[in-house]
């Protein structure tokens, strides 16, 4: 949606400003990959596909014929979420300076951000869209149970060695499923040092709680986020009770070298091995 489109909607600029600020703040809190990957764009809503990789030669039946090569392209998905605002609440905000309930746009922004995270991490392989964790060229590590205080560091160091051997010497970002991330706040025995603090010296691009399973050590040179239209709110209609609005964005991950990612198939049975867990009482005979 363009600025001229907004001018023709019934919502005044101050409402659009409030919607934009709320949406950006809500989405930013959910997004992790934008914090360590390079971003190119925005190039506009009209960006529907990008080229990836080099031109590949096509086999010819006649050896005396001219050579032919073909480029490869992937589509740029559009992410969309509809929501509604009460016309009366908006009028109360404009006429009487009453607070406006912006939770619908917060929910919409979070839904779009969550879908973006899923796209970047997991992609849509059925449509030739690969994510950081699903590209067949990624490196993989069979991690262990991070309830063992030494295992997290051992696994991350092993992943760093794999990346280093492949020519990716960092800096690194570490993405972890929530249970593994939360477990890093435990202290090493006999010290006041958290595992999280220890790993930060290696993962200088940040350690992130992400919507994934296991973990992944990532050299940001893996690729670039290509943004067509960044997060944007638009107007659909009104029915006398609600303003019908929507939120969209278009983007795709261009993977330049999948070997810059090492996934870690770790687990974290923290509850079962927690020192705070009470032992079960013996069964009565």
N, C-alpha and C positions, 0 to 999 in steps of 0.2 A: 504494500500500500504506500502511495506517495504522499507528500505533504499536501498537495492539492486535493487529494481524496479526503484527507482529514478535515480540510477546511469546509468541505461540503457535507460533513457529518454533523449531527445535532450537538455533539459534544464540543465544548469550548477548549481552547489551548491549555488552560490550567488543569483540566481533567486529564487530557492526554499526557501532560507532564507528570502528573501523579501516577498514571498508569505505567508510563515508561520507567520511572524511577523504581517503582515497586517491582516491576517485572525483572529488571536488570539485577536488582539486589537479591531477589528470590532465586533467580537462575544461577547467579555467581556462586551462591552458597552450595550448589549441588554439583557444579562442574569441576572436574579435576584435570582432564586431558588438556584443556586450554591453558593450564598453568605450566606445563612443561613442553608442549609441542609448539613449533612455529605456526603462525597463522598468516595466510595470504588472503587478501580481500578486505571488505566485501566487493564482489564484482557485479552485484545486481541480481534481481530475480530471474533475468533471462539466461543465466548460466545453467544449462541443463545437463552438460557432460564435460568431462575433462579427459585429456589424453594421459595415458600412463605407460611407462616403459619406452623402449625403443621400437622403431619400425621393424617388423619381422618379415623376412623374405618369404615370398610365396613360391612353392615349387611349380615349375613349368614343365609341360610335357615335351616341348621342343627345346633341346639344348642350345639351338642357334637363335632362339627368340630373345627378346629384351627381358631383362630382369624386372621383377615387380615386388614391391614391398607394401605392407599394410600396417597402419598404426593401430593401437589398441585404445579403447575409450571405455570409461565407466560413467554411468549416470550419476547425477547429483540429486539425492533424495530431498523431498520437501517434507518437513515435519509440521504438523498442524494440530491445534487444540482449540475447540470452541468454548466460550464461557459467556455468562450473562451478568449484567449489573442492574440493580433495581433503579428504575427511573425516579422513584420517589426519594430514594437515598441520595441519588445524584442531585436532585433538586434541593434537598435539604442541605447538602454540602454547599451548593452554589448560592442559595437564597438566605440560609440561616447560619452558615458557617459551622454546621454540625459535622462531626466525623463521618467519613465515608468508609463503608466496609469494603476493603480491597482484597479480602481473602480469596474471592474468585480468581482474580488475576494472579495472585501468588500461587494458587493451585495450578493454574494453567501454565505459568512459567516453570514451575517445578516439573510438571509432566513433560514439557518440551525438553527441558534440560536432562531429565532422566532418559528420554528417548535418544537424545544426542549422545549421552554417555554410552548407552547400549550400542549405538551404531559404531562409535569409534573403537570401543573395546572388542565387540563381537562381530560387527558388520552384518552383512546379509550374503553369506557365501553362495546361496542358491542363485543370486543375481550378480555374481562375480564381484561383490563388494566384500572385501576382507577387512577385519578389524585387527587391532594389535595382538589379540590373543588367538586369532583363528587363521592367520595366514599360514599356508603350508611351509613357507620358508623360514618360519621363526625357529629359534632354538628352544629346547625344552630341557627341564631338569626335574627329575623325580625327587621332590622334597620329602621331608619327614614330618614328624609331629612336633610342632613348635611349642607344645607344652614343656618340652625339654628346653631349658633356658639356653643351652648352647646351640641348639639346632637352627634357630632363626639366623644367627650370624653365619653359621657354617653354610647354610643354603644360599644366602645372599652372596657370600664370598665365592661360592662355587659358580653361581650364575655370572658374577662379575668376571671370573676367570674365563668362562665361555665367551662372553662378549669381548673381552680383551684379546683373546686368541683369534677372534674373527676381525680384529682391527678396530673395534669400538671401545675406546679407552675412557669413555665418559666425557662429561659428567653424566650421572645416572639419576633417573627417577624410579621410585619403587611404589607400585600400586598393589594394594592388599585388600582382600576381603575383610569385612568388618571385624570378624572374630580374631583374625591374625593381627590386624592393626591394633585392636584394643589390648591384645596380649603383650604388646611391646611396652606397655606402661609398667610392667612388673620390674622390680629391682633385682639386680644381680645379688646373690647371697653375700652378706657381709659388707655391702656398699650402699650408697645412696644414688647409684647410677642406673638409670632406666635403659632397657634395651633400645628404646626409641632414640635416646640421645647417642648411644653408641653407633647405631646405624646411620645417623644423620651425617656423620663425618665421611661416609662412603657415598651416600645418596644425596649429593649436594643440590640436585634439582628438586628435592622434596620427597616426602613419604606421604602417600595419600590413601585414605579410606575410600575404596571404590566399590561399585556394584558388580563385583566379579567373584569367581571362585578361585581360591588359591592366591597366587601372587604373580607379579611380572616385574623384572628389572629391565628398564628401558633406557636406551641411549636416544635422546631427542632427534638424532639424525635419521631415525627410522622413517620419518615422513613429515608431511605438512598437512594441516587442516585447511582445506580450501573452502572459503565461505562465499556463497552467492549473496543471499540476503540474510543479514544478521537478525537476531530476535526482534520481531516487529509485531505490533498490535494493530488490527484493522477493524473496521466497522461493517457489520452485515445489515442489520435492520433493527426495528423496534416493534413491539406488539402492544404498546400502551402500558405494559407492566415492567418489561425488561428491555434494556439495550442488548442486542445480540452482537457479540464481538468474537474475534478469533485471534489467535497468535500463531505466527508462522516463522520458520527460518529454513534456509537451504544450505547444506554443507556436505562435504564428503572428505574422508581421509585418503590422501594420496600416499601410498606406501612406496618409499624410494628404495629401502633395503630392509626386508623383513628380518634379516639376521641380526639387526640391532635390538631385537627383543628376545629375552629369555623368560619363558613362562616357568613358574615354580608350582608344582603340584603338591603344595604343603597342606597339612591339616593342623587343627588346633584343639585338642581335647583338654581345654583349660579347666573346665568344670570337674572332670573326672580326676584330675591330678592336682587340683588346687589345695593348697595348704589350709585354706579356710573351709574346705568341705568337711562336714561332720561325718565320721565313720558311721556305717550302719550298725544299729544295735543287733546283737546276735539273736537269732530266731529262738523263741521259747519252745522248749520241748513239751 
